[in-house]
Amino acid sequence: MNLQFRKGLLCLLACPALLAQAAPDTAAAIPAPIAAKLAALEAAAQSAQSAGDNAWMLVSSALVLMMTAPGLALFYGGLVRRKNVLSTMMHSFVLMGLVTVIWAVAGYSLAFGGSAPYFGNFQFAFLNGVGTAPNADYAATIPHATFMIYQLMFAIITPALISGAFAERIKFSAMLLFTVLWTLVVYFPMAHMVWGKGGLLNAFAGGSIPCLDFAGGTVVHITSGVSALVCAIYLGKRVGYPNASMKPHNLVISVIGAGLLWVGWFGFNAGSALAASGLATSAFVATHFGAAAAMLAWMAVEWLDGGKPSMLGAISGCVAGLVAITPASGFVKPFPAMLIGACAGVMCYFMVTRIKHKFGYDDALDAFGVHGAGGTLGAILTGVFATSAINDGLKVAGKVQPLGLVDGNGGQVLNQLLGVAIAWVLAIVGTLVILKIVDVTVGLRATPEQESDGLDLSMHNEEGYILES
């Protein structure tokens, strides 16, 4: 009976379109009460779709915020020494407030306002015009405010990722000023170029360089990871590095943080479908498979290389896989997703165990080795494995276009390389300029005495652990 009802409902919904095609006069002759009921059914169906999509996007927004705090805060907090646990966690937590205010005043508009190739405008400044009505340019079935708040969560976590590079030695005031300038100079322009209407790299809006980035390989991970490397080199090494012991003080809380990141990443990637759709399911599956393969790959190569697998390696591999699959998540099938994850696990392992030590830079929590390197690898491999069998949204004159090399579009690899290059150049140049400005205004580095005492006490006058009984 339920199946019969559904068939009847589908027939009723199809009637106006069929009648209009076959005989306009007949369609016009539908009795007013029936026409009203059909219109009501169609409106109810659209309302149900909007409600479902909006519910998923609000949940996804919460999941992505959870990635910053408690996820990243715990992950990074456990990896530093005990005397710096609170100051490190504070970076992630405070940015939830700071970036939110910047976003509301101008950030959202600079990222998604207008239709220029490089920058947004002030169309949505102070969230003007951002309400419950959908913005068809970005997400036609959810309120504009939902799209705005979802994108805010990406803007929050991106500069927080950078903090892993300068942990244990940056002044708190410098971190705040750096974040304000970095979001304005690097993040908002990159987000507009990749995701904004008319953006230079936006493949789905006629960008001159059609780069595929489903959930932030270039926008989030390459910009943050490369900027992290610049910060680590500019600030210099921590006092005592690499001779003094700087082992993680509490891997237990880092494991909890990594678990929260893994769960939250489903909102990060699957939420980027902007609807509760089959595409969201594909991104969800690819995300999980990529992370799992990367974790096992990192653990295996560590086992072979060092004789023992470690918990630190397992959580690092998991995050590396999540990073690498991010740009590809809405474009690839499950097994290519696992291949991307496995490649990221192996490459990122050698980045943090060999390359960092060979060149001698002090990337305290391996933000570049995981996010910069993993994001770059994932963005390039997206051009190889992206397929219209997963995402058929790229169309010309109504015809679905091939996406990646596996679809016969080998030129997409070049587009991805160009997108990666633009992200690298913007991150390097922008970060260098910002660091210099911060250095000559408020100063970047804590004093050796402050660093020796620990930033928890010297910057915030508190301790993460009170050991007295």
N, C-alpha and C positions, 0 to 999 in steps of 0.2 A: 504493500500500500504506500509506503514511504517512497519507493522508487517511482511508482505511478504518479504521485504528487509532484515529484521533482521533474519528471518528464513533462507534465502538464504546465508547470511553471516556466520551464525553458521555452515551450511552445508559445506561451503567452508573451514572454519577453521578446521572442523573435518575430511575433506577428507584425508590429509596426514597420520594421525594416523590410520584411518580405512583401508586405502589401504595398509599401512605397515603391519597391523595385518593380513589382509586377503590374500594378495598376494604381497610380496616384489617386485617381478619382474614387476608387474603392476604399483606399485607406482613409480618405477624407470623409467617407460615409460611415465610419465606425461610430456607433452611438456614443454620445458624450459620457454616459456613466462608465462604459467599458473603457473608453480612452482614458478617463481619469484614473481608473483602477490600474491600467497598464502603466501609466506614468508614475503612479504611486509605487508600484512594484519595482520599476526601474530605479526610482529614487532610493528605495529601501535597499536594493542590491548595492548601489553605489555607496550608500551610507555604511553598510556592513563592511565593504572593502576598506573604506577610509578608516573605520573604527579599528579593524584588525591591523592595518598597516601602522596606524598611529600608536596602538598599544605596543607593537613590536619595536617601533623606533624609540619610544620612551624607555622601554626596558633596555634597549641597546645603549641609549645615552647613559643610563645608570651603570651599565656594565663597563663602559669605557671610562667613566669617572672613577669607578672602583679600581681600575688598573693603576691610576695615579696614587690614590690613597684609599685603601691600605696597600694595594699591590706593590707598586714601585717603591713606596716608602719602606716597606718591610724588606723587599728584595735588596735594595741598596743599603738600608740601615744595618742589616746583618753582615754585609760584606766589608764594612769599615771597622776600624779599631773601636774598642768600647768607649773611649773618650770622645768620639765623634758621632755616636749613633744618633743623638737627638738633632744635632745640626744638619746631618745628612737627611734624616726623615723630614725635617722642617722645610728643606728645599721643596720637596714634592708637595707637602701639605699647604704651604703658604702660596705656592703658585696657583692652587685651585682658586684662591681669592683674587690674587693680583691679575691673572690673565682674564678672569671673568669680567672684571671692571674694564680692562682695556678693550675686550671684545664688545662689550655693550656700548662703549663710547664711540669707537671707530673701527675696531678690528673686524667685526663681521662684515661691515660695509666695504672695507678695503679688500677683503678676500672675495666677496660675492656680489658686490655692487657693480653696476655698469657692465660694459661688454668690450672693454679695451683688451689688447693682447697681454699686457704686462701687469697692470695694476687695476684694482677696483677704484671706486670713487666713494663719495660720501652720501650716496643715495639712501642707505640704511643707517646713517649715523644716529646714535642714541636710540637705535632700534626703531626708527621711524618707519612706519608701514609694515612692521613685522608683527603680524597678529595671527588669528586663527584661520584665516583664509589661506589656501594653498598658493604657493608660488610655482606656476607651471614650468618655469625655466629650470627648476631643480627637482621638485618632487610634487607631482600633481595630485596625490591622494592623501597627503598629510598636511597639517597646518604649517604655515611658514615658520611659526615660532618653534615647532618641533624640529624642523630641519636646522634652524639656527642653533638650538641648544645642543643638538647632536654634534654639529660641527665644532662647537665650542670645546667639547671634551677632547677632540684631537688637538686643538690649539693649546690646551692645558698640559697634556702629557708630553708634547714635543720638547719644549725647553726643559722640562723636568728630566728628560732622558740625558740631556747634556750634563746635568749636574754630576753624573757618575764620573766624568773625566776630571773635574776640578775638586772633587770631594776632599775633605780634610785640610784644605789650604786656602780657600777663597773667603774673603770678607763677606759677611751677610749683606751689607749695604751694596757691595759691588755686584753680588748675585741679583739683587732686585733691579738695579739700574740696567745691568746687562740684559735681563729678561725683557724689560720694557722695550729697549732699543732693538733687541734681536727679533722679537715678534713683529715689530713694525718694518724692519729692514729686510728680514729674510723670510719669516714664515708667511706673513700675509701675501706678499707678492708671489711666492711659490705656490701657495694654495690657489690663488686666482689663476695663475698660468695653467695649472693642471686641472682644476675642477670648476673654475669660474666660467660664466658665460662669455664666450669669445676669447678664452684664454689661449695663449700661444701653443701650449702643449695638450690642450683638451681635444682628444680624438673624437669625442661625441658632439662637439660644438664647432667643428670646422677649423680647429687649430692648425696653424701652418706646419707645425711639427706634431703629428698625431701620436702622442705617447700614451701608452696604456698603463694606468695606475689605479687599480680598483679601490684600494683603501689606504694608500699613503707610503709606498716604497720610496718615492722621491720626496714627497711633501714632508713626511714625518721622519723617516729613518735615515735617509741620506743626508738631509739638511742637519739633523741633530747629531748624527754620528761624525760627519766631517767637521762640523763646528766644534764638537767635543775634542777632536784631534788638535785643531788649531788652539783651543783653550789650554789643553794639556802642555803643548809646546811653549806657548806664550808665558804661562804662569811658571813653568819650570817644575822640577821634581820636588816631591815632598821631602822635608828634612829627614835624612837618614836613608832615603831610597837610593839604590835597591838593597843596601846592606842590612838595615834594621828589619826585624820581623814585622810584617804588615799583613798578617793573616786575618781572614774574616773572624770577627769576635763571636758571632752567633749564627752559624749556618742554619739552625732550626728556624729562625724567623725568616731567613732568606728563602728557605724551601716553601714556607707558607706564602710568602710574597710571590714566588714563582707560580705556585698553584693558582693564586688569585689572578695573576697575569694571564695564565692559560685560559681560565674560564672567561675573564673579561674580554679576551681577544675575539671571542665569538661575536660580541657586540661590535667590536672594532671592524672586523671583516664582513661577517654576515649582515650586520647592520648597514653596511655600505651599499647594499642592494636597494635601500630606502623603501622597502616594502616587505611584507610577509609573503614572499614569493618563492618559486622554485630556484631562482637565482640565489636567494639568501641561503637556501639549503645547500646548493653547490658550494658556495663560499664557506659555509660552516664545515662541510665535510673536508674540503681542501685544507682548511686551517688546521683541523685536528690531525689529519694524516701527515701534513707537512711537519708539524711540531713533533709528532711521535717518531717519524723517521730521523729527524735531526737529532733528537735526544739519543737515540740508539747509535747513530753514526758517530757523534761526539764521544759517547761512552766507549764505543768499540776502538776508535783510534787512540783514545787516551789509554785504554787497557793495553793495546799493543805497544804504544810508545813508552809508557811509564810503568807498566807491569801491574797496575791496579786501576779499576774504575773508581770514580769519586762522586759523591753527592753534588759537589760544586760543579763538576763537569756535566752531570745530568741536567741540572737546572739551567746551566749556561747553554747547553745544546738545545734544550727546549725553546728558550727565548730566541736563539739564533734561527731556528726553524720558523717560529712565528713571525719573525722579522722578514725573512726571505719570502715567505708565502704571501705576505700582505699585498704586494702589488698584483700578484697573479691570482689571488683567491677567487675572484669572480670571473676568471677566464679559462681555468684549466681543469682537466679531469683529475680524479683521485690519484692515479698512479704517477702522472707527471708531477703532481703536488708532492708526493713522497720523494721523488727524485730530486726536486728542488730543495726539499728539506734536508735530504741526505748530503747533498753537495754543500749546503750551508753549514751543516754540522762539522764536516771535515775542514772546510776552508776557514771557518771562524776559529776552530781549535788551533790551527797553525798561526792564525793572526795574533792570538793572545798569548801563545806559548813560544813562538819563534820570532815573528816579525817585530812585535813590540820590544822584545829584548835586544834584537839585532840593532834596531835604530835608537833604542835607549830612551824613548819618551815615556812619561809616567801618566798613562791613561788609567787612573786609579781603579775604576770599576769596569774597564774595557767597553766603554760606550762606543768607541770607534770600531774596535775589533768585532763587535757583535752587530751594532746598528749600522755603522757606516759601511762596513764590508758586506754584511748580510743583506742590507738594503740594496746595495749596488748589484750584487749577484742576482737577487730576486728580480730586480727591475729588468736586467738583461735577459734572464731566462723567461720572463713573461713574453718577450718578443718571440721566443722559440716555441713555447707550448700553448700560447693563447689560441683558443678555437671558438668559432661561431657555434659549434655544437653545444657549448655551455652558455655563451653570451651572444645573442643575435641582435643586440641593440644597435650595432653600427650598420646603418643602411644608407644607400645612395639611390634616389629615385625609387624607394620602396624595396630595393633588392639588398638582401643581407650580404655584407662584405666579409671576405676572409680576414682573420685577425693576425695570426702569427705564422711562423715558418711551417708548422705542422699543417696549416691550412693552405700552404703554397704562397704565402706572403712573406718572403724572405726579407723584404725591405723593412719590415717592422723591427727587425733587430737593430738596424741603423737608426730608426726613430727612437728606439729605447736608449741607444748609446748617446744620442744627442740630448735627450731628456736628462740622462744621468750627468752628462757633462755640464749642462746648465745648472743643475742642482749643486754640483760640486763647486763650480766657479762662484755662484751666488753665496754659498755657505762660507767659502774660504775668504773671499774679498769682504763680504759683509761682516763676518765675525772679526776679522783683523781690525777693521775700522772701528767697530764697536768696542773691542778690547782696549784699543788705544784711547778712545774717548773716556771710558770708565777709569782707566789707569791714571789719566791726568786730572780727573775730577775728584773721585772719591778714593782712588787707590784700589788695586785688585787683591793683593796678597796679604794674608795675615802675617804678623811678625813671627820670627822664629820662636819667641817666647810664647806667643799665643798658640802657635802650632804645637809646641811641646806640651803645653798644659792641656791641649785639646780644645776644640772649638765649642764644645758644649759649655764649658765653664767660661772660657775667655770671651765668647761672643754672646752667650745667652744666660750665663750665671746659673746653670742648672746641670744636673747629671742624669743620665739615663738609668743608672743602677745605684741605689743606695745600699751599700753592703753592710753597714753597721747594724748590729742586732739591737 
